[in-house]
Amino acid sequence: MADGRWVMTEAELESVALGFDGNDYKSLPNYGKRAPVDNRDGEAEHVCAFCGSPDLQDGFGGYGEGFGYHASRCRECGGMTEFVYKDEICKYFE
């Protein structure tokens, strides 16, 4: 980080997690819940695993040997859907 710290404060973490839209995700019913979605075949619909809403805010992701994932927070219910895909290729980011 620019200021030389390696740890984020709670306020810094919240500002990163919430992005710029100012949505108060903590007040939503599924905030704090996570659900994986198997998208290794590339056919999974890009909707919330909890409520089915397509209104997702894409967030962080990662990868391992032969797979990758990206997480999306639902703006409607606050749940986090983690899409798992193979070969580090995701059709949503092509």
C-alpha positions in Angstrom: 0.0 0.0 0.0 1.1 3.6 -0.6 1.4 4.4 3.2 3.5 1.3 3.9 0.9 -0.6 5.9 0.0 -4.2 5.1 -3.3 -4.3 7.1 -6.5 -2.5 6.2 -8.6 -0.8 8.8 -12.3 -1.8 9.1 -13.3 1.4 7.4 -10.9 0.9 4.5 -12.2 -2.7 4.0 -15.8 -1.5 3.9 -15.0 1.2 1.4 -13.3 -1.4 -0.9 -16.0 -4.0 -0.4 -18.9 -1.6 -1.0 -17.4 0.0 -4.1 -18.7 3.3 -5.3 -22.5 2.7 -5.4 -23.0 3.4 -1.6 -25.4 0.4 -1.2 -25.7 -0.6 2.5 -25.2 -4.4 1.9 -25.1 -5.1 5.7 -28.8 -4.4 6.0 -29.8 -6.9 3.3 -31.1 -10.4 4.3 -28.3 -12.5 2.8 -25.4 -10.4 3.7 -22.5 -12.6 4.9 -23.8 -15.7 3.1 -21.7 -17.3 0.3 -22.7 -19.9 -2.2 -20.6 -21.6 -4.9 -21.9 -22.1 -8.4 -20.3 -24.7 -10.6 -19.6 -23.0 -13.9 -16.9 -25.4 -15.2 -19.0 -26.1 -18.3 -19.5 -22.4 -19.0 -23.3 -22.7 -19.0 -24.3 -21.4 -15.6 -26.5 -18.3 -15.6 -24.9 -15.2 -14.1 -27.5 -14.6 -11.4 -27.6 -14.6 -7.6 -27.5 -18.1 -6.1 -29.9 -16.9 -3.3 -32.6 -14.8 -5.0 -32.0 -15.3 -8.7 -31.4 -11.6 -9.4 -29.1 -10.7 -12.3 -28.2 -7.4 -10.5 -24.7 -8.5 -9.4 -21.7 -6.4 -8.6 -18.6 -8.3 -9.7 -15.8 -8.4 -7.2 -12.6 -10.3 -6.6 -11.6 -13.7 -7.9 -8.7 -16.1 -8.0 -7.4 -19.3 -9.5 -5.7 -22.5 -8.7 -4.4 -25.4 -10.7 -7.0 -26.0 -13.4 -9.7 -23.8 -12.1 -10.6 -20.2 -11.3 -13.4 -18.3 -9.5 -14.9 -14.9 -9.3 -17.3 -13.6 -6.7 -20.3 -11.4 -7.3 -22.3 -9.6 -4.6 -26.1 -9.3 -5.2 -27.3 -5.7 -5.0 -30.9 -7.0 -4.1 -30.2 -9.5 -1.2 -26.6 -9.0 -0.3 -25.5 -12.6 -0.9 -22.2 -13.5 -2.4 -22.2 -15.9 -5.4 -18.9 -17.5 -6.2 -18.7 -18.8 -9.8 -16.2 -21.6 -10.2 -14.9 -22.2 -13.8 -12.1 -24.3 -15.3 -8.8 -23.5 -17.1 -8.7 -19.9 -15.8 -11.2 -18.8 -18.5 -14.5 -17.2 -17.6 -17.0 -16.4 -20.3 -18.3 -13.4 -18.3 -14.9 -11.6 -18.6 -14.2 -12.4 -22.3 
